[in-house]
Amino acid sequence: MEGIEFRDEELSRLISDEYAGKILSATYKHPMSVQQISRGCAIPIAVAYRRVAKMEEHGLVKCVGYEEVYRGKKVSYYECAVNMAKVTFAAGKFDIEIDFLPESELSRIGPSIIDEGEDV
């Protein structure tokens, strides 16, 4: 039970974070690379990478694909995976309710994982 409470507390801090809010808003139905997020949301690049990684760990954003940009270098694109989030604090405890978007509503960018394994 304590693990769930800690997770809710950590998620509530993450969701209420100014940068996380900007990232969720910017990537809602519009996938972006971390570089685009950094520039578009005025977030330092190192902070953007850390925040996106933490948000992906919690399922708040999802990597929806990548593009090969230069000599095998790949750029990943992330999209908001949250439809609704509600944080409440009652009786000394945080409770967080998240309604995630269905996979079918997320965008796809670049080749799929299936395409990667095929010989051309």
C-alpha positions in Angstrom: 0.0 0.0 0.0 2.8 2.4 0.8 4.3 1.9 -2.7 1.0 3.1 -4.2 0.9 6.2 -2.0 4.5 7.0 -2.9 3.7 6.6 -6.6 0.7 8.9 -6.3 2.8 11.5 -4.5 5.5 11.3 -7.1 3.0 11.4 -10.0 1.2 14.4 -8.4 4.5 16.3 -8.2 5.4 15.4 -11.8 2.0 16.3 -13.2 2.0 19.7 -11.3 5.5 20.5 -12.5 5.6 23.6 -14.7 7.8 21.9 -17.3 5.7 18.7 -17.4 2.6 20.7 -18.0 4.2 22.5 -20.9 5.4 19.2 -22.4 1.9 17.6 -22.0 0.2 20.6 -23.6 2.7 20.9 -26.5 2.6 17.2 -27.3 -1.1 16.6 -27.0 -2.1 15.2 -30.4 1.2 16.7 -31.9 4.3 14.5 -31.5 7.6 16.4 -30.9 11.2 15.5 -30.5 12.9 16.5 -27.3 14.8 19.2 -29.2 11.5 20.7 -30.5 10.0 20.5 -27.0 13.0 22.3 -25.6 12.8 25.1 -28.1 9.0 25.4 -28.3 8.5 25.3 -24.5 11.6 27.3 -23.5 12.9 24.4 -21.4 16.7 23.9 -21.1 17.6 20.9 -23.2 19.1 18.8 -20.3 15.9 19.4 -18.3 13.7 18.5 -21.3 15.5 15.2 -21.7 15.3 14.4 -18.0 11.6 15.4 -17.7 10.6 13.5 -20.9 12.4 10.4 -19.6 10.7 10.6 -16.2 7.3 11.2 -17.9 7.8 8.3 -20.2 8.7 6.1 -17.2 5.3 6.9 -15.7 3.4 6.5 -19.0 2.5 10.2 -19.3 4.2 10.5 -22.7 4.9 7.8 -25.2 7.5 7.5 -27.9 5.5 7.2 -31.0 8.3 6.7 -33.5 11.5 8.0 -34.9 13.0 9.5 -38.0 16.5 8.8 -39.3 17.9 12.3 -39.7 21.6 11.9 -40.6 23.9 9.0 -41.1 21.9 6.6 -39.0 21.2 9.1 -36.2 17.6 8.7 -35.1 15.4 11.3 -33.5 12.6 10.0 -31.3 9.2 11.7 -31.2 7.0 11.8 -28.1 3.3 12.4 -27.6 1.1 13.1 -24.6 -0.6 9.8 -23.5 -2.9 11.5 -21.0 -6.5 12.4 -21.8 -7.3 13.6 -18.2 -5.5 13.8 -14.9 -7.0 14.6 -11.6 -5.0 15.1 -8.4 -6.8 15.3 -5.0 -5.4 15.6 -1.5 -7.7 14.4 1.3 -7.1 13.1 4.8 -3.4 13.8 4.4 -2.9 11.7 1.3 -2.6 12.4 -2.4 -4.7 10.5 -4.8 -4.2 10.7 -8.6 -6.6 9.6 -11.2 -5.2 9.4 -14.8 -7.3 8.6 -17.9 -4.8 7.5 -20.5 -5.4 7.8 -24.2 -6.0 4.5 -26.0 -3.0 3.3 -28.1 -5.2 3.6 -31.2 -5.4 7.4 -30.7 -1.6 8.0 -30.6 0.3 9.0 -33.7 2.9 6.8 -35.5 6.0 8.3 -36.9 8.6 6.6 -39.1 9.0 2.9 -39.7 7.3 0.5 -37.3 9.2 -2.1 -35.3 7.9 -4.8 -37.7 9.5 -2.8 -40.7 12.9 -2.8 -39.0 13.2 -6.5 -39.0 12.3 -7.0 -42.7 14.9 -7.3 -45.4 14.4 -4.9 -48.3 
